[in-house]
Amino acid sequence: MPRAARKKSEECMYHIMSRSISEIDLFQCDEDKDYYLALLKRYKDKYCCKIYAYTLMDNHVHIYINPCGYDISLFMRCLNNAYVAYFNRKYNRHGHLYQGRFASSIVDSDTYSLTLSAYIHNNAKDLPEYAGREALYRYSSYGIYTGLRKDLEEIVDVNFILAHFGVDKKAAREKYRAFTESMRDTGIMKEVDDSIIRAYTENVYNSEKHYIVRNRVPEEIMLKVGQFLGERLEEGLRRKHSRETSSNRAFVTYIMRVLCGYTYKSICRYIGNMSVGGVSRLSNEGFKLLKENMQYNNAFNSLIQMG
């Protein structure tokens, strides 16, 4: 029987859950959870997404994510595949780790958004040592919301949720903590739990979030970036051995992946005479340039503002 199509929209935010197969835990130790968070940080930054809440349990993960227009399936494929490769290599195994594809439901209202964050942050109540002390659980964003710990991984955007509780940050944290505690043992928690399995909603929730246009045309991108950098990029993109254009090629390849919605195979066809692995390496080099070079960072920000 064919699988039902996943409900998606470029303007949607999502509750994501990934669960491991029954015979093995997703995380065998804290080191595994640390590695997963590092991957979450990497792909959040690479594809310009926002994470509003998360919790890592031994056999599953909950994430509240605003992909800001990026394809949620592609984001989760990158995240999950990278973690499986790490896990199988570390534990000398092969084959599936996750229990089918990830579950997702669209966040369609302020009520669901707030309730979802409380649900995710209350997951630690199932751990005996953290029952009633959920904010102390290190592998949840709850402690960051309450101010008990700093977001050392720089993953979570707490302002989106805390803004509902007032402009005074300290008071908002306390109100959010009280709200989350009040939701801990309600029937609404079970409703959210059920919803992630059935992915029950079809509506698009706009609220105050933003998204990035992700279906740009490569020629448009190269023209605008070329104007910003003072160079013609289209010809250089196809000159594989041009030292002068190597950085620009890497940057444009990353842009095609992030803002044009191209897969690595699509970029291969566009550039010509390059393997998927080569395109992947170019894209990673472009992402590194974005983080380390102010000129490319400014060019990228100008493209987002155009959208």
N, C-alpha and C positions, 0 to 999 in steps of 0.2 A: 504494500500500500504506500503511495507516495506521501512524503512529508508535507505538512501544511506550510505554505509560504510564510516567512517571518514578516510581521507587520513592522514596516520601517518608513521613515520620512526624514528628509534632510534637516527638519526643524525639531525633531523629537529628542527627548531625554529618556533614559532607560534605567530600569532596575534589572541588573544582570545577575544571574547565578550560574556558577559552574561547579559541578559535583564530580568527584572521582568515581570510578567503578567500585562495586561493593567490596571487592576483595583486597583493596589497598587504599590507604589514606593518601590524600593529595599532598599533605605535608608530613614528613616523617620527623622533622625537628625544626627548631627555630631558624636554623640556617636556611632551610627551604623557604620559610615564610619571608625572610629577609630578601632572598633572591627574587621571589615573586614580586615583592614591593618595588624592588629596583627595576624590574621589567615594567611594572605598571607605570612607574615614573618615566621610564625611557619612552614608552609608546605614547603616553599622555603628552609629553613634550614634543615628540617627533611629529605627531599628527594634530597638535594644537587642540587638544580636548580638555575638558574640565572634569575633575572628580569631586563629587560633593560628599560622599561617604563610602566607607568600605569596612568590611570585617573579614578576617581570614580564620576559618575554623579548620579542624584537622582534615575533614573530608569535603569541604566546600567553601566557596567564596561568594560574598555578596558585594556588588559594586553599584553605586548610584552615579551614573555618568551622563554628562552632556557632551556628545561627540562634536558639537559645534559644526554640524553639517557633514562630518566624515562618516563613511559607511561603517556602521557598528559591527557588521559581520567581518569586515576586513580588519578592524581594530582587534576584535577578539581572536581572530585567526592568528594574527601576529603574536599576541600575548600568549595564547594557549600553546601554539606550536613551539614558541621559544622556551616555555616552561617545560613542556614534555621532553624536548631535546636535552635540556639540563637534567631533568629527573632521570630519564632513561640512561643517560651517560653516567651519572653519579651512582646509580644503584644497579648498573650492569643489567638492564632489562630492555625489552623492546615491546612494541605493540601499543594498544590504546591505554590511556590513563584516565581520560574523562568519560563520563557516563553520557554518551551521545553528544549532541550539540548543546551549546549553552542555552539556558532559558532566559527569556527577556519579556518585560512588559513595559508599555509606554506610560510615562508619568504624565497624567492628563489634567491635574488640578493642583492648587496650592495645598488642599487638604491631603491629597495623596502624597505630595512631595514631602510635607512635614511628617506625616505618619510613616512613610517609607524610611526616612532618616532615623526616626526613633526605633523602628523595627530592626534596621541593620545594627544600630548601636546596642540594642538589647539582646543580640544573639549570644553574647558572652554569659548571659544568665544561665545557660545550659552547662557551663563549666563550673563545677562545685566550688572551686577556689575563688571564682569571680561573681558568684550569685550575690546580688545586692551591692556589688563593687565593680560593676561593668566598666566604668570609666577607667579603671586601672589596667584593663586588658591592653597589652602593648600592641597587639595586631588588629586593632580597631581604631577608627578615627575619632571615637567618642571622647577620649582623653584630650584630644586636640581641641575639640569643641568646648569642653569645660575648662580648658586652660591648665589642666593637670600636667600636661607635657607639651613640648614644642613639636612642630611638624618638621622633624629633622630631615625627613625624606623629601619635603616640599612637594607633596602630592595633592593635598586637599585644599579646596576653596571653601572655607567655612562661612564667608560673608553672605553667600547666596541664601543660606538657610537662616543664619543668625539675624539677617536684616528684618525678618518677620517678627523678631522679639524686641525691636527697639534700636535706637541709634547708639546708645551707651553700650559699649562692647562688654564691659564687666557685668552689667545688669542683664544684658541679652544672654550671656553665657549661663548665668544662674537661672534665668527663666527657661532656657532650653533644657538645662539639666532637670528641672522640676517637671517640665512637659514630658521628657523622655521617660522619667521614672513613673509618671502617672499612666503612661501607655503600656507599661511592662507586662501587665497581666490582664489586658483587655481582650475582648473578642476580635477587635480590629487587627490585632497582631496575627491572629490565625487567618483572617481574611487576606491580609497582605501575603502571608505564607502561601495560601492557596492560589493567589493571583499570579505569582511568578511562575507557577506550573502551567496554568491555563492561558496566560498572557491575554487577559480578558478585555483590555480596552483598545479601541481603535482611534480614539480622538487624539488630536495634537494639542499639547499644552504649550502655550507661548510664554506666559508670565513675563518676567523681566530678563529672560536669558537672551543670548545672542548666538548666531551661528555664522559660519564662514561659507561663502560660495565655493563649492567644490567641483563644479563642472565647467571650469574655464577652458578655453581653447589654447593649446600649446603655443600657436603662433602669436596670439594676443599676449600671453605671458612673456614670451621671449622679446617681443617688441617693447613692452613696458620695462622689463628688467634691463634690456639693452639700453634704453633711454636713460635709465637711472644710473647704469654703470658706464655709459658713454661708449658702448661697443655694440657691434652686430653679433647676435648670438646664434641665429639659426644655422648658418654655415659652419660655425665652430662646433656646434653640437654634434655634427657628423664627422668631424675631423678627429679620428680616434687618437692620433699620435701628436696632436698639437699641444706642446707644453704650455704655450701662452693661454690657451683656452681651457685647460684641464679643470681649474677651479670653477669656471663658469658652467662647464658641462655638468659637473657634479651638482652644482646649485640648481640648474634648470631641471635636471633629472629628479631631484628631490621635490621641486615645485610641481612637476608633472604628476608625481605620485600623490602629493598632498592636496593640491588645489585643482588638478584636472581630473582626478579620479581614475588615473591610468593604473593598470596592473603592471607588474614587472614585464610580463609578456607583451603587453601593449606598447610599452616603452621600447622594448627590443625591436618590435616591428617598425616603430617610428624612427629610431636611430639607425637601425640596420647594422649587421655584422657585429653583434654583441650578444653574449650569453645572458641568461637570466641572472646568474651569479655576478656577472660583471656589472649589470644594471643595479643589482642590490648593493654592491660595494660603492658604486657611484652615488646612489641615493644616501647611503650612510655618510659618505664624505661630504655631501651637500648639507646634511643635517648638522655635521660637526662645524662646517663653515658658518652656518646660521648662528650657532651658539658662541663661536669664538671670534668672528669677524664682524665688526660693527657695520661695515659697508653692506654686507649681505643681509644682516639683521634689519637694517633700515629699508633695504629693497623689499624684503619679505613683508614687513609691516605696511609698506606703501601698497602692496598688492592686496592685503587684507582690507585695508581702508577703502580701496577701489571697489571691493565687493559689497 
